């Protein structure tokens, strides 16, 4: 699935919320119980998860077009 644009990502909002809350996404297969921090660790912080959950819970609104990254 593409997440390059709001139009691409919006239909997946509820699925993204479920995936990050269950920690299935982003995928990270290293054992975090080892207590080692990996330089390429692909996990989300609680704040990042809360941001995504809040976005979905508030109807997944599109942000300000002026804030889009340049392509």
N, C-alpha and C positions, 0 to 999 in steps of 0.2 A: 504494500500500500504506500502511496505517496503521501508525504507530509510537508511538501514544499510550499503549499499555499493554504490559506484558510479554507477555501472551497474543498481542497483535498482532505484536510484534517477534520473538519467539522462533523462529517457523518460518523467518524470513529470516536467521538468524544466519550460516550459511555463505555465503550470497550477499552479505551485508553485508561479511564479512571479505574475500572476493574483490574486491569493488568498491573498498574503501578501499586494499587492497594494490596494486591496479592503478592507483590514483589516478583511477578513473572517478567516484568519489563522494567527497565531495560535488562536484557539477559546478562547474567553474570554467574559463571559456574564455579568460580574459585570459592573455597571454603572460608567464609568470613569469620568463622569461630577460631581460626588460627591466630587472629590478632595481628595480622600483618597488613599494612597498607600497601596496595599495589599502585604504581604510578599510572597505570592505564585502567584503573578501577572504573567500571561503568555502572555506578549505582546513583540513585537520587537521594538527596538529603530529605529529611522530614519536611523542611520548608518548601522544597521543590515539589514534593508530592502534594502538600497542602495547597500550593498554588494551582496545580492542575485540577485537583478535586474541587476547589472553590470555583474555578472557571467552569467546570462541567455543571456543578450544582446551581450555578447562576445562569444557566442556559447556554453556555459556551459562546458568549458574544464575540463578535469580531472586534479586534482592537482598532486603534486609530491608524488609518492607512499611512499617516506620516511616520509612524514608528516601524514600518516594515524595513527589513534589511535590504540592501541593494542586491540585485540579482547578478 
